[in-house]
Amino acid sequence: MTSPALVEPKTAILWISRLLREAWRSRAARAAETHDFRRPIATIPPVKPVVAIIGRPHVGKSSLFNRVLGRRKALVEDIPGVTRDRNYAVAEYAGREFILVDTGGLLMEDEDTFIPLIRGQAEAAIKDADVLIVNKVRISKEHLQRLPNLKLICVTATGFDCVDTAAAKKMNIPVCNVPVYGTDSVAQFVWAMLLELCHHVAQHDAAVREGEWSKRGDFSFFLTPQTELVGKTIGIIGFGRIGRRVAELAAAFRMRVIAHTRTTDDPPHYPGFAFV
């Protein structure tokens, strides 16, 4: 199956369903090839595709494991790296069962005594994987060459530079990322920083708590100029999902929005917008 280096999440879902079916067939075929047919065919061990989750500590691997499984089996705590060993369960998708594997949080650069053991646990967990779910650990060409069953890599983030996509493409392994999950949160953070620049809320809060306002003879208390956004112009470089969401919020503040991007089709319709 020839595929692009990256795919959208909806396409990935369809591929996962298809790949699980293919994995069922291929694993069943391999089991049949090694079966002693002097024994009844029913004694061929059941085979299921393997979906393995691997990543750094405290990135939500165990939460994802529990969510896919539909019940709490993996430990989920505020302390990073609670899961130090492999955790297996049988899950179901589209009416087909597969083996879901959770791995211990992996810090490749850490010199902790247990890290080689945790790395060994992670490698043992993924060696038979058909689908690999990755977050914040690097998957190199050398790793891919040691994963003979691998058919799909899902990166649970927007950035996908943690995977050697050139090697994956040569090996016909699709790589998919999640380009939309952070749109609202990143746009919100942009505005949190911008409003802090306009009002320095943290600075004023600390001053009030220290009694500076009560010491003033005037009720009007401010330590920095207070900036009103209505009527001002905001410039946005790059007008993808995040840029557009930031612009929508700027329009809600009745700001004029100008944007620079490679493609100028589909301009928004709020007043005063312009591509530059």
Solvent accessible surface area in square Angstrom, and as a share of the most:
residue,aa,sasa,rsa
1,M,82,0.37
2,T,134,0.78
3,S,12,0.07
4,P,78,0.49
5,A,34,0.26
6,L,56,0.28
7,V,14,0.08
8,E,86,0.39
9,P,41,0.25
10,K,166,0.70
11,T,52,0.31
12,A,5,0.04
13,I,89,0.45
14,L,128,0.64
15,W,32,0.11
16,I,40,0.20
17,S,21,0.14
18,R,98,0.36
19,L,4,0.02
20,L,3,0.01
21,R,87,0.32
22,E,53,0.24
23,A,0,0.00
24,W,70,0.24
25,R,154,0.56
26,S,38,0.24
27,R,29,0.11
28,A,46,0.36
29,A,50,0.39
30,R,103,0.38
31,A,16,0.13
32,A,33,0.25
33,E,140,0.63
34,T,119,0.69
35,H,19,0.08
36,D,51,0.27
37,F,129,0.54
38,R,215,0.79
39,R,125,0.46
40,P,91,0.57
41,I,106,0.54
42,A,92,0.72
43,T,54,0.32
44,I,35,0.18
45,P,88,0.55
46,P,116,0.73
47,V,35,0.20
48,K,38,0.16
49,P,0,0.00
50,V,13,0.07
51,V,10,0.05
52,A,0,0.00
53,I,3,0.02
54,I,7,0.04
55,G,0,0.00
56,R,79,0.29
57,P,21,0.13
58,H,116,0.52
59,V,41,0.24
60,G,37,0.35
61,K,16,0.07
62,S,15,0.09
63,S,54,0.35
64,L,54,0.27
65,F,0,0.00
66,N,19,0.10
67,R,194,0.71
68,V,59,0.34
69,L,25,0.13
70,G,66,0.63
71,R,140,0.51
72,R,156,0.57
73,K,83,0.35
74,A,1,0.00
75,L,106,0.53
76,V,55,0.31
77,E,90,0.40
78,D,129,0.67
79,I,125,0.63
80,P,76,0.48
81,G,11,0.11
82,V,45,0.26
83,T,23,0.13
84,R,103,0.37
85,D,75,0.39
86,R,91,0.33
87,N,27,0.14
88,Y,98,0.37
89,A,10,0.08
90,V,77,0.44
91,A,6,0.05
92,E,112,0.50
93,Y,80,0.30
94,A,74,0.57
95,G,63,0.61
96,R,92,0.34
97,E,73,0.33
98,F,9,0.04
99,I,51,0.26
100,L,1,0.00
101,V,0,0.00
102,D,0,0.00
103,T,0,0.00
104,G,0,0.00
105,G,2,0.02
106,L,8,0.04
107,L,43,0.22
108,M,84,0.37
109,E,119,0.54
110,D,53,0.27
111,E,172,0.77
112,D,63,0.32
113,T,115,0.67
114,F,120,0.50
115,I,6,0.03
116,P,81,0.51
117,L,116,0.58
118,I,5,0.03
119,R,63,0.23
120,G,37,0.36
121,Q,50,0.22
122,A,0,0.00
123,E,76,0.34
124,A,32,0.25
125,A,4,0.03
126,I,11,0.05
127,K,107,0.45
128,D,61,0.31
129,A,0,0.00
130,D,1,0.00
131,V,1,0.01
132,L,0,0.00
133,I,24,0.12
134,V,1,0.00
135,N,16,0.08
136,K,115,0.49
137,V,6,0.04
138,R,158,0.58
139,I,6,0.03
140,S,36,0.24
141,K,97,0.41
142,E,102,0.46
143,H,45,0.20
144,L,1,0.00
145,Q,110,0.49
146,R,135,0.49
147,L,9,0.05
148,P,114,0.72
149,N,25,0.13
150,L,12,0.06
151,K,43,0.18
152,L,0,0.00
153,I,0,0.00
154,C,18,0.11
155,V,3,0.02
156,T,46,0.27
157,A,19,0.15
158,T,65,0.38
159,G,45,0.44
160,F,71,0.30
161,D,111,0.57
162,C,18,0.11
163,V,8,0.04
164,D,52,0.27
165,T,33,0.19
166,A,66,0.51
167,A,7,0.06
168,A,1,0.00
169,K,116,0.49
170,K,180,0.76
171,M,75,0.34
172,N,61,0.31
173,I,8,0.04
174,P,1,0.01
175,V,1,0.01
176,C,6,0.04
177,N,16,0.08
178,V,42,0.24
179,P,28,0.18
180,V,73,0.42
181,Y,140,0.53
182,G,9,0.09
183,T,12,0.07
184,D,88,0.45
185,S,70,0.45
186,V,65,0.37
187,A,1,0.01
188,Q,132,0.59
189,F,125,0.52
190,V,46,0.27
191,W,12,0.04
192,A,56,0.43
193,M,96,0.43
194,L,45,0.22
195,L,59,0.29
196,E,61,0.27
197,L,123,0.61
198,C,7,0.04
199,H,64,0.28
200,H,55,0.25
201,V,93,0.53
202,A,67,0.52
203,Q,83,0.37
204,H,25,0.11
205,D,63,0.33
206,A,47,0.37
207,A,5,0.04
208,V,65,0.37
209,R,190,0.69
210,E,124,0.56
211,G,20,0.19
212,E,59,0.27
213,W,115,0.40
214,S,100,0.65
215,K,158,0.67
216,R,109,0.40
217,G,92,0.89
218,D,83,0.43
219,F,174,0.72
220,S,53,0.34
221,F,29,0.12
222,F,116,0.49
223,L,62,0.31
224,T,22,0.13
225,P,113,0.71
226,Q,87,0.39
227,T,47,0.27
228,E,125,0.56
229,L,15,0.07
230,V,63,0.36
231,G,62,0.59
232,K,95,0.40
233,T,70,0.41
234,I,25,0.13
235,G,52,0.50
236,I,20,0.10
237,I,157,0.79
238,G,36,0.35
239,F,14,0.06
240,G,45,0.43
241,R,119,0.43
242,I,71,0.36
243,G,9,0.09
244,R,67,0.25
245,R,80,0.29
246,V,10,0.05
247,A,0,0.00
248,E,87,0.39
249,L,65,0.32
250,A,0,0.00
251,A,25,0.20
252,A,82,0.64
253,F,73,0.30
254,R,172,0.63
255,M,15,0.07
256,R,110,0.40
257,V,1,0.00
258,I,38,0.19
259,A,1,0.01
260,H,104,0.46
261,T,30,0.17
262,R,238,0.87
263,T,93,0.54
264,T,79,0.46
265,D,101,0.52
266,D,103,0.53
267,P,60,0.38
268,P,28,0.17
269,H,175,0.78
270,Y,45,0.17
271,P,124,0.78
272,G,47,0.45
273,F,31,0.13
274,A,33,0.26
275,F,49,0.20
276,V,103,0.59
